[in-house]
Amino acid sequence: MKLYEVPRKTWVIPTEDTTAPAGARKVSVGEPVFFHHCDGMYSYCKDVHGEVVHLLAWQEVSITEPC
């Protein structure tokens, strides 16, 4: 499913290669992230360490259990 279809405040994992904005850390396929909300073409998410990461709003993801 596309990230923009996922309810806010949900744990997801990317199911295909990701793209990050300039200067941001790239998220690996299968890495769990907490999706907070979409903000334009990118999203506001946090990794398991609480660091902010960004996925494309149309990133293919799967919903996963809380970490």
C-alpha positions as CSV (number, residue, x, y, z in Angstrom):
1,M,0.0,0.0,0.0
2,K,1.1,3.6,-0.5
3,L,2.2,5.5,2.6
4,Y,-0.5,8.2,2.1
5,E,-3.1,5.4,2.5
6,V,-1.8,4.4,6.0
7,P,-3.5,5.8,9.1
8,R,-1.4,8.4,11.0
9,K,0.6,7.2,13.9
10,T,1.2,3.7,12.5
11,W,4.4,1.5,12.4
12,V,5.3,0.7,8.8
13,I,8.1,-1.0,6.9
14,P,9.2,0.0,3.3
15,T,8.7,-2.8,0.9
16,E,10.9,-1.3,-1.9
17,D,13.9,1.0,-2.2
18,T,13.5,4.4,-0.6
19,T,14.4,8.0,-1.6
20,A,15.3,10.6,1.0
21,P,15.5,14.4,0.7
22,A,18.9,15.9,0.4
23,G,20.8,15.6,3.7
24,A,18.4,13.1,5.2
25,R,19.2,9.5,6.1
26,K,17.9,6.9,3.7
27,V,15.6,4.2,5.2
28,S,16.4,0.6,4.4
29,V,13.9,-1.8,2.9
30,G,12.3,-3.7,5.9
31,E,13.4,-1.1,8.5
32,P,10.5,-0.3,10.8
33,V,9.5,3.4,11.1
34,F,6.7,5.2,12.9
35,F,4.7,7.2,10.4
36,H,3.3,10.4,11.9
37,H,2.0,12.3,8.9
38,C,2.6,13.3,5.3
39,D,3.9,16.8,4.6
40,G,3.8,17.5,0.9
41,M,5.7,14.9,-1.1
42,Y,7.6,13.6,2.0
43,S,6.4,12.3,5.3
44,Y,7.4,12.9,8.9
45,C,8.5,9.6,10.5
46,K,10.8,8.4,13.3
47,D,13.0,5.3,13.3
48,V,13.3,2.9,16.3
49,H,15.8,5.2,17.9
50,G,13.5,8.2,17.8
51,E,15.5,9.9,15.0
52,V,13.4,11.7,12.4
53,V,13.4,10.1,8.9
54,H,11.4,10.9,5.8
55,L,9.8,8.6,3.3
56,L,8.1,9.7,0.1
57,A,4.3,10.0,0.5
58,W,3.8,7.4,-2.3
59,Q,6.4,4.9,-0.8
60,E,5.2,1.3,-0.9
61,V,5.0,0.1,2.7
62,S,3.4,-2.6,4.9
63,I,1.9,-2.0,8.3
64,T,3.7,-3.8,11.1
65,E,3.5,-4.3,14.8
66,P,4.7,-1.6,17.2
67,C,8.4,-1.8,18.0
